[in-house]
């Protein structure tokens, strides 16, 4: 639980302080008043990175540094961002100690739900991969590093591809590296997919009172049973095509996740309402996984989500939120407050 927050030179905030309740906190204000920036500050405090743009964009324009300070039940947490010649330097303080990076045991479990997530089913595969990987990064020790190492290896291989066939002698080492890292990533993704499949059908029925069958299926670009060796073989066999394309066409970065409703791809078969119910089910399962594996309730950040849901889905979401510290942004507090029988903490913002 986060009890308070002080921001200096963070995005639109020159100097601002906030106090929070342990239950539902409603951040209300017109567009461009800083609602989403406040949620992003909370995310930065929790896991040490933003969800929009780069870290450098989090520092207020023309300012050389930014500072975020918060208190939780476990003590003070501080994030310092500083512009330097080579980019942006981050420094974290938690539990009285300083860190250059927040590893899993130093983060706070947090779940973000924002309008872009409504494109999870209908948008590009990258969104669905990110759903799996973001969840894994907050629940599996070392997955964050694994994810970063894969991205670096992929970047190196793609750089060689863009330089042309004269780099062929250097390519094999990166093929092996990508295959080793890729097989580990896919194993974690498939385990998570199997776990979700154990619960999502029943949860969807509870949310909608529908008997429709729901499941998800991981869609690998290589043979699942032996992903690493199959990936290495494909990288070797398709080298000429990769050189022609200038990028790597196989690997976890090309895989997808299919959500099935009544046996059909929900991207094609689900109505607008069904799509939102499916997404709600996936986010609730994300919350439950974090709580189970981290041993504490995650903080929930909802960026203008209520306006995207109809009455029944707002009611279902409200019933779930009452057990968690929640931050909800909205331009109209009445849309949110009348769904809660107990008091809420209203945080008004002005342009």
N, C-alpha and C positions, 0 to 999 in steps of 0.2 A: 504494500500500500504506500502511495506517495502522499505525504501530508501537506507539502508546500513546494513552491518553485519560484526561483528568482532568475530573471533573464537579463542579460546585458549584451547589447549589440547582436542579438540573434534575429535574423531576418527582419521583420517589421518592428521588432521591439528594441527600443533604445535602452530602457530600464523599466522593468515591470516585475511585480511580485503578485503571487496568487496563493490562496489557501484552499485546500480541498477537503471534502468529506470522504469518509470511507465507503459510501454508497454511490449514488448516481450524481454526477456533476454535469450540469448542462451549460455548455458554452454557447451563448447566444449573441448574435450581432449581425449586421448587414454584410453583404459580400465585401471582400477586401478589408475586413476589420481585424484580421489576424487569427481567426478561429483555427484554421488548419495549421498555421505556424505554431500555435500553442500545442496542438497534438503532436506535431513533429518534434518539438522540444521535449515532450514527455517520452517519446520514442527514443530520442537521443540519450536521455537520462537512463532509460531502461537497458538498451542494447548497444548504444554507442555509435549509431549511424542513422542517417535520415532515410526517408522513403521516397523523397522527391529530389531529383538532381544530385549534385555532388556535395561533398562536405564544404568545399570552398564557398558554395552558394548560400550556405547557412549563416555565414558571417555577414553582418549588415553592410550594405554597400558603402564603400569608401572607408570602412573601419578596418584596422589591422588585426583585431581579435574579437572573440566572443566568449562569454562565460555563462554556464548554466549551473545553478546550484539548487539541489533539492534535498529534502529529508524524507526518509522512509522509517519504518519500524526498526530497521537494522542500522540506522545512522545516516550520516550525510553522504551525498553523492555529488560529485562535481565533474563537469566536462569543460575543458578549456580548448578552444580552437584558435589557432594563430596562423596568419599568413606569413609564409617564408618564401625564399627565392625559388625553392624547388616544388612549392605547392602549399599544402595546408598541414600543419602539425596538430595532432590530437593528443591530449593528455587527460587521463581519467583519475579520479580519486574515489575510492570506495573502501569503507572500513578502515579509514585512516592511512591507507597506503596508495601509492601512485602507480599507474600502469600506462603503457603506451597503447595497449589494446585490451578490450574487455573480453576475456575468455568466458566460456559458458557459465562457470561457477561464480562469476562476478556480475553477471547480467541479472535483470529482473524479467521474469516471464511476462510477455505482453502479446496481445493479439490486436491487430489493426484490421478494421473493416471500413473500407472507403469506396466511393462510387466506381473507381476503376475496377474494383473486384467484381462488379456486376458483369464485366466482360470475360470473366473466367471461363465460362462455358462457350461463349460465342467468339471470343477473341483469338489471338495468335497462340500457338502452343507454348511460347515463352511464358505466358501468364500461368499456365497449368504446371509447368516445370517449376516455376518460382513458388507456387503454393506448396508443392511437396518439399522443395529445398529449404524454404524459409521455416517450415514446420520442423524439419529435421535439424536445422542449425540450432534451434532453441531446445532440442530434446536429446540429441546425440552428441556426446563429447567427441571433439575432433572433426565433426562434419564441416564446420565452418572453414577450418584449414583445408580439408579435403576439397571443398568447393573452390576455394581460392587457388589452390595448387592446380586444379584442373583448368581453371580459366587462364592461368599463366601459361601452362603447357600448350593449351589450344592457341593462345595468342602467338606463342613462339612458332608453332607449326604453320599457322596462317601467314606469319611474316615471311617464312622461308618460301611458302608457296607463291607469294606475290613477287618474290625476287626471281622466280623462274627455275627451270630444270637444273641449272648449274648448282643448285643447293641440294641435289638429290642425295649426296653422300651424308648430309647432316640430318636427313629426314627420319631415318630408321630409329634413332634414339628417341625422338619425340613420338613416333608411332608406338613404341613400347611404353613410354611414359603415359601417354593418353590411354592406352589399353588397360594398364594397371589401375590408374586412377578411375577411369570410366567404369570398370567392373565393380569397384567398391561403391561408387555413387549409385549405380543402378540397383545393386543389392539392397541398399538402404531404401531406395524409392519403392522397390517391389515389396519389401517388408511393410512399409507404411501403407501402401495400396491394399495389401491383404488385411491389415488391421482395420482400415476404414471400411472395407467390405463386410466386416463382421457386424457393423453397427448402423451403417447409413440407411439401409432399407427400413429398419424399425423406426429410426429417428425421423425419416421422411414421412412415414405414416402417422407418427405422433403429431408432426407439425401440420399436416394437411388433412388428416382423417381419410386419406386415400389408400387404396389397396395396391396401388401401382408398384411394380417391382423396380428397385433402383440398385445399380451397382456401378463400380468403376473398373476400368481395365487399363493397365499400363501398356503403352504401345512402343516397344523398343525398335530401334533402327538396326539392331543386330539380334542374333539368336539368344534368347534370354538364358537358356540353360548353361551356356558357355560364352557369356557376353564378352569377356576380355579377349579370348583367343579369336572369336569371330570378328571383333572390332579390329584387331591387329591384321587379320587376313584381309578385311575390306579396305583398310588404309593402304596396305601394300598393293592390292589389286587395282585400286582406283586412283593411284598416284597421278597418272596422266590427266584424268578428268579433274582432279583437285587442282592441279597446276593450271588447267584451262579456266576453271571457275575462280581460282584465287582464294578458296576457302575449303575447310574440311567438311565433307558432306555426311560423315557418319560419326556417331558418338552420342553420349547423353544429352548434348546440347541440341540434338536433332530429334530426340524422343518426344512422345506426347502422352497425354492422359485422356482417356475417353470416359465421359460420364454417360451411362446408359439409363434410359427411362423406358420402361415397358419393352426392353430388349432392343431399343433403337437409340442411336446417337442423340443425346439430348440437344446438341447443337442444332439438329434438324427437326426434332420431334417435340421439344418442350415449348409450351406457351410462355408468355412473359411471366405470369404468376408462378408457373412450375419452375422456371429458371431461377427465380428469386428464392423459392423454397429449397431448391437443391443447393444453392449457394449458402443459404442460412444453415442448412444441415452440415455442410463442409466446414463452415466457420465454427459451429458449435463443437464439432468433433475435434477441431484444432485446439479449442479451449480445454476440452476434457483431457486430451493427450498431454498438454503442458501441465495441467494440474496434477495428473497422475504421476508423470515422470519427474517433475520438478519438486513435488511435495509441497507446493504452495499455490494459491489461487493467482492466476495471471491478472494483470491490469488490462482492461478492455478499452480500446480507442475506436470510437465510431464517428466517422467524418461524414455528416450530412446523409446518413443512411436512412433515417426514418422517413424522409421525404420521398424515398424511392420505393417504400413498401406500402402495401395496402393495409386495411384495418386488421385483418386476421393475422397477417405476418408481423405487424407491429405488436400485436397482443402476444404472439408466441415468443418474439424476441424479448419483450418486456418481462415475461415470466422467467426467462432464463437469466436476465441481467441482475435480478435482485440479490443474488448471492455474491456479486463481484463488485470491486471498485470499477466504476465505468465513467468514461468521459465521452459526452455526446455533443457534437456541434450541430447547430441549427440556426436558421434565420428567424424561426418562429417557435418560441419556447412552448406555446400552447400545443403544438403538434406532438410534443414529447411528454410534457408534465402530466397531462390528464390520463396517461397510461400507468402512472405510478400512484398507488394509494398512499404510500408514505412520502415524507418530505424529500425534496431534492435540493441540491445546492446550485443556485443559479449564478453563473459568472457572466455578467454583461460586458460586452466589448463595444467600443465605438470606433468609427473610422478615424 
